[in-house]
Amino acid sequence: MNAAIILFPGSNREGDAFRALAASGARPALVWHRETHLPPKTDLVVLPGGFSYGDYLRCGAIAARESIMDAVRAHAARGGLVLGICNGFQILVESGLLPGVLMRNAKLRFICRMQHLRVERNDTPFASAYARGQIIKVAIAHGEGNYIADSETIARIEGDGRVAFRYCGANGEADNPNGSINDIAGIYSKGFNVLGLMPHPENLVDALVGGTDGRGLFESLATFARPAA
Ligand SMILES: NC(=O)CC[C@H](N)C(=O)O
């Protein structure tokens, strides 16, 4: 699994993504945002967390218009895997690769804490190492994670089973940190090859720093057998 982690001015979780990928057996490389092509044989593109362009005009809005995003869109259109974490999720919605928008958190405050999520399905390249319905503990750190879309789009996402993760408490009870509609923490594209999520699984891969529940996502990706082109 060759992974290209795109580096924008203001990205700050690229090292965490790099370590999480390498630990799960993938081969990560950092790619500067001014590039126009992905490295040959890229299987997975990762848009990491951070504050690309200082979160002006909206989080992810400027990064979404970078030249490398044309290559990322072409990769996704070919069925290539794309993972957007936090600011990466914001870039995915701003670039049209995923529907909806991420508004300011309902309480208008930046939230940085541990958070539980329910894994909605495990028959995807990103979640096969988890059990369906498994509750995992990961970190969240964002000011604009309040996911919303028009009611038709939400009905379509729900109807197609495209919700990847929902916010919940440790025992599955309601616990929504940012006001996201239907407790949505992450969604898949129509083809299930693009995943955007606000939480940070890459920060929960080492027992010494809080837990290992994030590992499953990277292990799922690393073991995913790429279908013939
Ligand atoms: N950790 C992140 O990627 C933060 C994303 C974005 N800067 C926000 O505050 O919402």
The ligand as an ORCA input file, in Angstrom:
! r2SCAN-3c Opt
* xyz 0 1
  N      -7.267     19.214     13.849
  C      -7.703     19.750     12.743
  O      -7.456     19.270     11.653
  C      -8.451     21.064     12.877
  C      -9.265     21.394     11.670
  C      -9.657     22.866     11.588
  N      -8.500     23.704     11.645
  C     -10.671     23.189     12.669
  O     -10.340     23.800     13.657
  O     -11.813     22.826     12.539
*
